[in-house]
């Protein structure tokens, strides 16, 4: 009887070893830079400025209509002020802020996603000026045909985390009302196609 039980187990084990696990199908979508937008808004006591940055490249990997991973590269030389101020644009590109001659790109790499209440919580590594910090934001993700669109909620990034010191209260305590907020808003809409 024991021999029969052992034989049955051995046959079951050998049979299972020939069964291939179902492969996870991951579909890759390439970012359409012309259709994607990255909008920023910075604050100071006397008002605010808003503008855009263009995405240079990126991919989104999807499984079962959900984001599995992704990576995006922003062209920091494309930073624009919505009011068309060349002076402000030049200042943002300078060493006071993003120092684009040394750090021409910023990057975001998705490391984890969590799906809840119809929203995707995206966590990843944001790299600005070669400094990487973990951020999380909420987004709506829609798949239609061969296109996936990720539309984030507005979220905040702390520039002090990336050693952007100009008029920052994190670095200078004598600015009085002449400071610029460390936190700035970002809103991202990414369109990617198969």
KAPERA-V829110 format. One record per residue. N is the residue number from 1. PSI is psi as a letter, one per 30 degrees, with the letter a starting at -180 (* if undefined). Layout:
N/PSI + N/PSI
//
This chain:
1/e + 2/e + 3/e + 4/e + 5/e + 6/e + 7/e + 8/e + 9/e + 10/e + 11/e + 12/e + 13/e + 14/e + 15/e + 16/e + 17/f + 18/f + 19/k + 20/k + 21/k + 22/k + 23/k + 24/k + 25/j + 26/k + 27/k + 28/k + 29/k + 30/k + 31/k + 32/j + 33/e + 34/f + 35/f + 36/k + 37/k + 38/j + 39/k + 40/l + 41/k + 42/l + 43/k + 44/l + 45/f + 46/g + 47/a + 48/l + 49/k + 50/l + 51/a + 52/l + 53/k + 54/k + 55/k + 56/e + 57/l + 58/l + 59/l + 60/k + 61/k + 62/k + 63/k + 64/h + 65/g + 66/k + 67/k + 68/e + 69/l + 70/l + 71/k + 72/k + 73/k + 74/k + 75/j + 76/f + 77/f + 78/g + 79/k + 80/k + 81/k + 82/f + 83/f + 84/g + 85/j + 86/e + 87/e + 88/e + 89/e + 90/e + 91/e + 92/f + 93/f + 94/l + 95/f + 96/f + 97/c + 98/f + 99/i + 100/f + 101/f + 102/e + 103/i + 104/f + 105/l + 106/l + 107/l + 108/k + 109/k + 110/k + 111/f + 112/k + 113/k + 114/k + 115/k + 116/k + 117/h + 118/g + 119/l + 120/k + 121/j + 122/k + 123/k + 124/a + 125/j + 126/k + 127/j + 128/k + 129/h + 130/g + 131/k + 132/k + 133/l + 134/k + 135/l + 136/k + 137/l + 138/k + 139/l + 140/k + 141/k + 142/k + 143/k + 144/j + 145/b + 146/g + 147/k + 148/k + 149/k + 150/k + 151/j + 152/l + 153/l + 154/k + 155/l + 156/k + 157/k + 158/j + 159/f + 160/f + 161/f + 162/g + 163/h + 164/j + 165/f + 166/j + 167/h + 168/k + 169/f + 170/f + 171/f + 172/k + 173/g + 174/g + 175/f + 176/b + 177/g + 178/g + 179/l + 180/k + 181/k + 182/e + 183/k + 184/l + 185/k + 186/k + 187/k + 188/k + 189/j + 190/k + 191/k + 192/k + 193/l + 194/*
//
